Amino acid sequence: MKAVEIMTTGVVTVQPEASVREAARLMWEHGVSGLPVVDDVGRLAGIVTEGDFLRRAETSTELRHPRWLEFLLGPGRLADEYVHSHGRKVGEIMTPEVTTVSEDAPLEEVVKIMEHRRIKRVPVISGTKIVGIISRANLVQALARLAQDVAPTRPDDETARKQIMAELTKQPWAPKTSLNVIVRGGVAELWGTISDEREREAIGVVAENVPGISQVIDHLVCFHPMRGGFGLPPLISNGA
């Protein structure tokens, strides 16, 4: 799946010369938490978000530092904070360096960018123009759509077991020699020894995600070599 398949088009934008109040009004009217900032010819110039409105002089929430910290921060940092809390134009408070993706960017790349940069939205660019935007809401919508598109299948028990074991083999956290799975009538029974209770839930999730599995029965035993003790299940869960 690519960015162009899930992005929101018809993006609400604002220009650098617009007032901060105008930007706030647009965000409130359209129910968005961020606005791409574009110049006169539609090129992306920055982005302004609700976070830029948290420390504003109008609401008496601008940053105030003790004198000793002001000395450490220096005049440049303090001047920048002043502009951000007192500036009246979007161009004065926006973030000019914006992370973007192309229309053909894989969804995995988009998610990595949002995770690593801790951002909630990514503008989608074609050439120098913004053609869409992807937010966390778009990712949730894509997941819901994929769930609807998946046709229910019922593989035979042996095929389901092979799929479970194959997925467990790929996972570095899964036991490789002390784990067995038996599947009968769509019911997966988990047998073997684990060394950490968190492995129990993860193994169950692997089984639940295999098409045709309607129930998971946990017979796993947790053995703590350092503590010399056993932890017993059992746990029964219904597959999705």
N, C-alpha and C positions, 0 to 999 in steps of 0.2 A: 504494500500500500504506500502511495506517495502523498506528499504534502498537498498537491493540487486536489486530491480526492476527498480531503476532509476539511480544508481551509474554509473560513468564512470569507465570502466576497462582499463587495459593496462596503468596504471598510470605512468607518467614520474617522476622518482625519482632521487635523487642525494645523494652522500655519504658525510659524515662529512669532509673527507680529500680533497674533491674537492675544487677548488678555487672559490672565490666569483664571479669572471668574468665568469667562466664556468657555474655557476648556472644562472647568468644573461643571458648568451647566450642561455641556454636551455629554459628558460622562454620565451625569445623573439622568438625563432624558433618554439616553440610549441603553442604559443599564450595563455599561462597560466599565472596566477598572483601569483601562489604559487607552491612550490615543497615539497613533503614529503622527509625527510632525513632518509635514511635507512643504517644500518650497513652492514658488510660483509655477514651476513647470512639472510639479508632481513627484519630484525626487525626494526620497526619504532623507530627512535632515536630523531626526532624533525621535525620541519617544518620551511621553509624559504619562505618569501613572498616579494612582491614588496615593502612593507612598510619597510623592513629591508635595502633597498637600498636608502632610502630617505636621510639619514644623513650619507654621505660618504666623506672621506677625498679626494678621487679622484675628486669629483665634487665640493669640497670646500663648502659643505653643512653641515658639522658636527656641532653639537651643541656647541654654545659658550655662556657662562654664565658670568654675571658681578661678580666681586670678592666677593661681599657680599653674592650672592646666592651660589657661590662655597663653601663658609664657611658653609652655612646652609645644603647644600647637603651632604657634607662630602666626604672624599677621596674614599670610597668604591663605591659610586654612580658615581663619576667622572671617576674612573678607568673602571667601567663597560661600561660607555658611550664611553670611548676611544677605548676599545676593539671592540665595535659594529661598530664604524666608521672607524677603522683602520685595523681590523682583515682581514686576507687574505683568511682564510678557512671558509667554510660553517659552520663547527662545532663551530666556534667562534662567529657567529652572529645569528645562528638559535634560535628559541624558543624551548627549550627542552621539556616543558610540553605541550603535545598535547591532545586536547579533541578528542576522537574517538567514533565511534558507531559500533555495530555489524551488520552483514548482515541482521539479523532478526529485527533490530530496526524499530519500526513504524515511518512512515514519520512525524507524529506529534511530536515525540520525537526529531527528527533531526531538525525540524524547531524551536522548543523551545530552543535547544542548540545554534543554530545560532543566535537567537534573544537575549538570555540572555548574551551570551559571546561576542556578537558583532563581529562575525567572518563570513568570506565569504565562507569557505569550511570546510568539516569534513571528515577525512580519515575513511574508512570502514575497520575493522579489522576482520580477521578470525584467532583465536588463537593469535599468536604473529606477524603474517604476514599481510601486507597491501594488500587488494584485490581490492580496488576501492576507489573512492573519490566522494563526493557529494558537488557540488557548487550551488550557487544561480541559475546559468544557468540551472542546472539539474532540479531544482524545477519548473522553468518556462516551460521547455520542458515537464515535467510531467503534468502540468496544461493544456498545449496545447493538449497533447495526450488524457487526460480525456475528454476534450471538444469535440474531434472528436469521442470518443467512446460513448458519450451519445446519445442514439436514441431519435429522436424527438417524443414526445408523446402529446396527446391532451386529457387530462382528461375532464370530464364534468364540468360545471361551479360550481356545488355544491361541487364537490371534490376539485377543485382549491380553492374555498373559505375556506373550512375546513383546507386546508394546510396552507393558509395564516394566518388564525386566530390561528392555533395551534403554528405556529412559533412565532407570536407576543406574545402569552401567555407565551412562554418560556423566552422572553427577559425582563430583569429587567427595561430597560429604556422605554418600551412601555406602553401607557395608558391601563389600564385594564377594565375600565368601560365606558369610553367616546369614544370608537372607534368601527366603524362598517365598514365592507367591503361588497360590492355588486358586483357580477360577472355575466356579461351577454355577451355571445358570445365571451368569451376570454378577455373581457374588465373589468378590476377591478376598481371600483370607491371607493375611500377612503373618509369616512365621520367621523366626530367627532371633538373633541377638543384636542389640544396638548398644552403643556406649554413651549416648547422650539422649535425653528425653526429647530434645528438639528434633531429632531424626525421626521420631515416631510420627509427628504431625506431617513432616515433609514427605515421608513415604506414603502416608495416607492420601496426601494431595496428589501425588503422582498417580496413584490408582484411581482416584475419583475423576481425574481428567481424561481417562481413556474411555472412548465411546463404548457404550454397552455395559459399563460397570454401574450397577444400580445400588450396590451396598458394599461397604468395606468392613471386614471383621478383623480386628487387631489382636493377634496372639503374640506380638513381639515382647521379648524380655529385655529389659535394660540392665546391663551388667556394668558396674563402675569398677574398673580394675584397681584404681587408686584407693577406692573405699571398700572394695571387697563385698559389695552388696548387689542385690537384684531388685529391680523394679518391675512389677507385673502390670499387664493391661487390665482387663480387656476393654477395648473401645470399639464400638460399632457405629458406623456413620452411613448415611444414605448418600449415594452419588447424585450429582446434579443432573 
